[in-house]
Amino acid sequence: MSVLTIAWYTVIRTVRDYKSLFIMLVLPLILIIILGTALDSQFGVEDIDQSKVIYVNNDKSEISEEFTKLIKGENSSEIKSLLKIKDLDDLDAAKDLLKKGKTDFVIEIGKDYSTNVMNGKKSSINIFVKDEKSIGISTLQNIVNSFNSVGNTNVAVNGIANINHENFLNEEPISTKGTMPSAMDYYAVTMLVLIIMYGGLYAIYGFSEDYIEAMRNRLLSTPVSLWKHFMGKIFGVIFTIFLQIVTIIIFTKFIFNVNWGSKPIDLTLIAFTLATFSVALGMLITMIIKNKNQAVITLQVLIPIMTFASGGYAKLNFDSELISNIIFFIPSKLGQTAFFNLIYGDYSNQIFSSIGVIWIMICLMSIASVLFGRRKLV
């Protein structure tokens, strides 16, 4: 009960700091309005150019012929308007044309594709792409995945779509029809992640006051153990940040008409994970620096850098695979990836892998905080 009591009074005390509460709630809303309005034109897709595709079918059997009909749009005028197909028998020649920029994509079906499918073996339809930023890659992958999932033959479900290009595509594509985020949707997510990270300031102020400054001596004279107070403080700060997250989501959903998806439980899990991370980050910085003002400055410098690198202010594209992989593991980027995949892609593997990485970071930071602050907690 003492832990819950401490958590409750932590929430009450934080909420009564009206100035900080006002900033934490109003700042992201202002940023969403400004960025969402100013950059709205960059998020619309008014017209999608027809993609040039070289099709190499070395299989020539019934299953691959069904895919040929699909990719050439024989039963779909929409697919036909999006893709311009050219047949070629030589894969190396097709790749050479791709390298020279004379085609946008190469689709290849190996000669054993149908045989492997009929025998229940893994088989693949390969897509080669030079420019991973092309919108057409989403169209192609969706077509291939549709064929493999609900194709004209039941055995086609054993197939998988392999995307092959110079820079590996780390994030699942978002459908280009009906689920593309507007500028307001995009910045609602990125600014929410931004303000969640700033929630670490609550942890810095709280833990600095109780475990580094004069309040610690008073705590030592109370009958409540420091560990119970420590856990109550953590729960209280996390719950405070979580309440602010819920407030921002509800406000933006009904006032700004932001799309937050249709899975509130998963959305809650992501929000709680990020709230916990921000507290762990603030706690770690506090225990390492052991100075409130310097810890605040450190966090205030770190968060804008993380937000910028993760595309929070503007979408960034890097040609270097190494840089892209490093940025993918920035906490702000992991949070954005989880939100976007839940709302627009519903790719569970990306959602839970992002959350899993964040929880690993939380555990490591918590252990480090205890090690750095052990002399303050005894």
N, C-alpha and C positions, 0 to 999 in steps of 0.2 A: 504493500500500500504506500510506503514511503516513496518508492520509485515513481508510482503514478501521481502522487501528490506533487512531487518535484516537477514532473513533466507538465502537469496542469498549470502550476504557477509560472513555469517558464513560458508557456503559451500565453497566459494572461499578461504577463509582464511585457512580452514582445509585442503583442497586439496593441497594448496601451501606448507604445511608442509610435504615436500617430504620424510623426514626420517620416520615419523610416518606412512605416507601413504604406503611407501615401506614395512614396517614391517607388517602392517595390511593386505596387499595383498599377500606378499610372504610367510610369516610365515605359514598360513594354507596350502598353496600349498606344501611347503616342508614337513610338517607333514603328509599330505595325501600321498605323494610319499613314505616317509619312512615307515609309519605304514601300508599302503596298500600293499607295496611290501614285507615287513618283515613278515607280518601275513597273507599273502594270503592263505597259506595252511590250516589255521584254519577255513576258510569260505567256503571251497568246500565240497560238499557231493558226494563222489565218489560212495558209495554203501549204500543203505538203507536196513538194516536187516529186515527180515519178522517179523511183530508184532504178538504176540500170543493174541488172542481175545476169550473170553468166551461170547457166545451169548445166552441170556435168552429171549425167545419169549413166553410171556404168553397170547398173543392175538390169534394167529393161524387163523386169518381170511385173506381175500383176500389182503387187503392193506399191512398188515405186511408180508405176504408171498412174495409180490413184493419186499419189502425191503430185505427179506431174500435172494432172488435171487441176488439182487444187492451186498449185503455185502459179499456173498460167491463167487462173481466173476463169476457167471454162464454165464454172457454175456461180461465179461471183464477179459482178461488174466492179465492185469496190476494190477487190484485190487486183483486178486487171488494170484499174486506174492508178494504183499505187506502184506496181512493179512492171518493168519492161524486161521481159525474159529473152535471153539469147542462148540457144543450145550450143554446146561445145563438147567434144569427146575427150580432149586432152586437159587434164587438171593442171599440169605444169604451165601450159600455155595460158590457161585461164588465170592462174596466179600471176603470171607475168603481166597480163593486161591489167590486173588489179593493182599491181605494183606501179605501173605506168600511169595510173589514174584514169584508164579508159573504161572502167566499170566501177560500180560502187560496192558490189558484193559478188562472191562466188559461192554457189550452193553445190555441194557434191554428195552423191549417194554412191557408196562403194559397191563393188560387184557382188558381194556376199550379203548385202543388206536384207533382201527378202528371205534368203535361206536361213540367216541367223534369226530373223523374226519368227519364221515358221517353226524353228527348232527351239524357240524359247530363250535364245541367247541375246545378250545385249548387242544392240546395233545402233548405229548413229547416222544422223543426217548432219553433215558438217557445213558450217557457215563460216566463210573467210571474209574478213572485213579489214579495210585499211584505216578508216576513220571511225573510231568508236563513239564519236560525238554525234554521228548521224542519227536522225530520228528514225530512219528506215530500219535500223537494227532491231528496234522494238517491234516493228511490224513483222519483220521476218521471223523473229524468235517466237512471236505469238502464233504465227501461222504454223510453224513447225511443231510447236508444243501442242497446238490444237489438233494437228493431225496425229501426233503420237498419243494423245489422250483420248480423243473421241473421233478418230479417223473413220474412213469408210469400211475398214476391216477390224474386227475385234482384236486380232493379234497385233495390231499396230501399237498397242499400248506398251509393248516392251521396248519401244524405241526411245531414244533420248536425243535432245538437240545439243550439239557441241558448238560453242562459239569460239572461233580461233582467230586471233589477231595479234598484232605486235604487242600491244599493251593490254594485259588481261583485264577483263571487265569485272570489277569487284562488287558492284552493286547490281541487284536485279533491276531490269528495266521497268519503267512505269508505262502503262498502256497509254497510247496517244489518243484514245477516243473516250471521252466522257469522264476520265478520272485524272486529268492533268491538273495540277494545282495552279490556282491563280496566284498573283503576286501577294494578295492578302493572305491566302492560305499558306503560302511558302513562308512569309515573314512571321505569321502567327506561330509557326513551329519554331523557327530559328530564334525569335525573340523570347519565346517561352523558355527555351533551353538556356538562353543568355541570362534571363532573370533567375532561373533556378540555380545557375552557377553562382550568381551573386548572393544567393541564400547562404553561402559559406561565410558571409560577413556576420550573420547571426551567431554562427559557431565561434568565430574569432572573438567577438565581443563577450559572449557568454563564458567561454573557457578561459579567456585572458583574465577576466574579472575574478572568476572563482578559483582558478588554479595557479595563477601567476602573480596577481596583484594582492592587495591587502585582504580581500575577502577570504582568501585561503586560510588565514589564521583563525578567522571566525568559524569557518567550517570545521576546522579541527576540534573545536570546543563543543560541537554539537554531538548528540548521540547517534546521528545518522552517519554511516560509513561513507567515505569518499567514493567508493565504487558504486554505491546505490545512488548517490548524488550525481555521479558521472553518467550513469545509465539514464537516470531521469532527465538529465539535461539533454542528452542525445535525443531521446524520444520526443521531448518537448520541442526542440528545434526542428526536427524532421516533420513533426505534425504541423508546426507553424508554416513551414515552406509548402507543405502539401496543401494546406488550406488556401494559400495564395495561388497555387497552381490551379486548383479547382475553380476558384473565383475567376481567374483569367480565362480559363477554357469556357466556362458558362457564359461569361460576358461576350467574348468574341464570337461564340457560336450563335447567340441570339441577337446581338447588336450588329456585328460585322458579317454575319452569315458565313463564318469560317467553317470549313469541313473538317471535323475531327473524327470521322469514321463512324462505324456502327458497332464497335466493340469496346464498351466502357470498361470492362474488367481488364482487358489487355492494356488499354490506355492508362488505367489506374496503376497497373504494375510498372509501366515505363516511368510514369510520373514519380511514383514512390522510389524507384531505383535511383533516378536522377537526384531526388531530394536527399536521399541517403548519401549519395556520392558527394554532393556539395558540402554536407556536414562533415564527412570524413576528410575532404580536402581542406576545409577551414580549420578543422581540428589538427591536422598534420602540420599545416603552416604555422599554427600557433605554438605547437609543441617544439618545433624545430627552431623558430626564431625567438620565442619567449619574450616577445615585445609586441604589444597590441598595435601600436601605430605602424610599425614596420610590417607586421603581418597583414594589416589592412591594405597598405600600399602594394605589397607583393601580390595579393589577390586581385586588386583593382588593375594592375598591369597585366597579369596573367590571363584574365578572362577575355578582354578584348582581343588579345593575340589569338587565343584558342577559337574565338568566334569568327575572326577574320579568316584564319587558315581553314576552318571547316566550311566556309561559304555562307556564314551567317548574315553578312552584310550584302554580299553579291556572289553569285555563282562563280566558282573558280574551276578551271580545267588545267591540269598539269600533264605535259607530255611524258614526264619521267615516271616510270612505273614505281621506282623506289620512293619518290616523294608522295605519290598517290597512296601507296601502302602505309607510309608513316602517318599521313593525314587521316587515313581511315581509322587509326587507333587513338586519335585525339578524342577525349571524352565528349566534347560538344558534337563532334561528327558522329560518334556512336549513338548519342541520343537522337540526333536528327535522323539518322538512318533507321533507327527503331520506329520513330514516329511516322516517317514517310512510308516505310514499308507496311506498317499497320493500316494507315489511312488509305493509301493508294495502290499498294501492291498486294498486301496480305501474304507476304512471303515469310512464313513462320521461321524458316531457318535463319534468315537475316535478322529477324526481330529478336529471337532468343539467343542467337550468337552474340549480337550487340549487347543485350542485357547481361549475358554471361560474362563477357569481357569486363563490363563495368563492375559487376559484383566481385570479380577477381581483384580489380583495382581497389575496391572498397576494403576488401579483406587485407590486402597488402598495406594500404595506408593506415588502417586501424592498428595493425600489428606494429607498424613503424611509429605511430603516435604513442602507443604504450611504451615502446622502447625509449623513445626520445623524452617522454614525459614521466618516466617511472619514478624519478626522484621527486617529482611534484605530487605524486599520487600515493605516497607512503606516509 
